[in-house]
Amino acid sequence: MSLLPPSSSPEIVKNGVQAAGELDAVLAIVPDAPEKEIFRRLPDSERWQELNARAQPRPGTVRTTVLSNRQQSLAVLGYIGADASTFERLSLAGRMLKETEARGPETVGLIAFGQAAPAQAALDALVAATYAKAFSLPTYRVPSTDERHIKRIVVLGNGDIDTRYAAASARGNNLARWLTALPPNMLDARGYHRAIAELARRHDLTFKWLDERALRRAGANAFLAVSAANEERVAGIAHLKYRPGRRKAAGSPDIALVGKGILFDTGGVNLKPHRSMLDMHTDMGGSAVALATLLALAELRAPIAADAWLAITENNIGPRAYRPQEVVRAANGVTIQVIHTDAEGRMVLADTLALAARTKPKFMIDFATLTGAAVHALTERMSGVFTNRPALVDKLVAAGRASGERVWNFPFDSDYDSDLESKIADILQCTTDGKGDHILAARFLSRFVPQEIPWAHVDLSSSTRTGGLGHINTEITGFGVRYALELILKQQVLESLETA
């Protein structure tokens, strides 16, 4: 199987006027107290009215029936409250799409009713959920001859959406999920390198691979400490550039996207127990988010210059593995006293952030499945966010609300640094007790970002969640792509920095 997902995605038709008999399923979102007139605007309206009359609806309720047309189209009705959040709308849309599983529809009609803005938002949620449902994660089972997938999305009525943005965002999320789901013997460093090179070629991006020799010359000894136990010397940092129009790739980027790409994490000398190690092929989710976001920006021809820096290695155990109490010097000259070899993510990110900072971006944001502390603080429903610019907090949190990929801003006060004071180096890698480790990890990373560069750190506690999250019905959520696009393109984080 290819390391990259199929390039095809469903065709989407806006304002489609199509007989219900040609649709395998029709999904409609209505207000939780709908007027009867709404259902008269739906095909086979009597069936919809009967469906609505079954009982008093509540927000979040999903009901199904079968229409009386020749196709016997599946009808899925969802109710939403007037003050529903984006996350609630996405969650409702995800449940509605889940109801279509047994039918396996190929052509799906979508419609939403209510006041203009809420109805538009509900329709956007349905489109996002449909794109996610149409996508299959990698599988190595014997292929089934009767598998059906959604091939066509028909937006019914007068609904209007930005199909380019919706498609690019969905494809980005799907790519992040696909890469994160790949088994570790398939997506190794060599394979990831090839896959990134192919994606860069398809999207006309500049691509450079910094191998271990290049990283040694750059002084990236924190990254090299983690990669030392690898059997082969194939780890490295991928650097991709997107430039709009005629802007030269040599110039400084507006934004640098940085991602943790630990392809498998044993914990190193401080070996993880079985249950903690079992799913550590997903520890590269941050790199997948940064990569997919850059590709979405390129697909949308966004008017900003963007780079992606992906720290790609495994954290193995072996005779060359780095050990607690070693002292290593990072690319920016900061010395690190190693405390725990399972805190490898902050080690590889230290050098990757330092190297990205040399290009002097206007804004840096990194994505990493970094700490269990963030999961314990938030569960997997939200991710943690930190920033060295208090003025950015409102934008960072608003992007989570608007995208439905919710984040919580944690403290970033400098007095936490006293917990990372070392007697023999500039900084401790982490503490021994793990209290507030998500906060201390962010403070650690900040030592590798020059103060003059605005920076945000996203601890991806929502990267995986049993049962899925929001409109995503798979355990691997791809959390971060919708968030990043919202922050960059709609919340206009770069413009806010210019006016701050």
C-alpha angles and dihedrals in degrees: 000000000000117000087228125069123246110283094223122098133174120290111242123209118195122215089002119185103202131153112253088233089071093054124083091203138009119203121194131181116201135174115274089249100040124184115238090238089071094067093051087067092060126085112263088013095185091066091051092049090051089050092051093047096058095093142332104294124228128200109277095025117140123198131180139198139156121254120231096237124114091262090051088221118207111245118206118187123192129186123213132186121240092242096043118145124233089255091054091049092049091047091052091048090049092053090048092053090048088060089063095060097097092049095048094207122204097189119042130185119208130195138160131194137198135068113350102258098041091044091051091050091049091051091050089053092051091051092049092048092048092052089049092048092049091059124085123206118229115286134180097197123119104279117254117230094211100050112131127196134190107268103167133038117196117194103210129206121005097323115137126193137170096256095185093056093042092050095045092048092048094046089050092051091046093050091050091050093046095051093044092051096052114112114253093243088057101042101045123149093271092049093045090051090054093046093051091048090053093048090049090052093049093050097039094243128156109246132191128174115209104205125195094274091053090046091051090054089049091052093243093154095148090062091042092052089061095044094046095095095053113119092225129039095235102114120114150138118271116214117194128179131202118189123180123228113330098341110132120244090224094070127092114276125242090223137017118205112201125191137188109231107184100160093195128001118203091168090246118234088349088062119205119236117248100266092047092049098042099090099030092122084082092062089098093065093111092060090049090053094049092047095046092047091053091049091050090051089051092047090052091045088230113198094239134090110239136180130193124207116192122189104210124186143101125252102227137169122237144112092295096047117127116252141211114276095028115132118219132180117228126216093268092052097257112139119222128204107213114226105164127015091211089068087076096128094070089048096057092040091052092065095036092054091046092051093045090050090059088071089060100229120190090233135012128199127177130197122204142157084226115150142022086212090072090053091049090049098046107012113225094297095087137022127226123248131194132179140183089218115069088194089066096057095089092050093048093051094041090054088057093051094045096046096042089236096111125207134187122214114229129199117280101181118152095232088077086071090078088072089060098050113131128200094212106027140035093260143002115244090225140323128269098238101050097224110158090352093161090058094044091048090055091048089050092051092049089068088070097050116076111239092238091064116080107230140180129192123204116199101203102219086150096057091105131018130168108250093017130261132264109329093348112096097187126087090240103068107183086223112182107044096082088043095051094047091049092049095047103036107025105025086041095216093179093055091049090054091053092054097041 
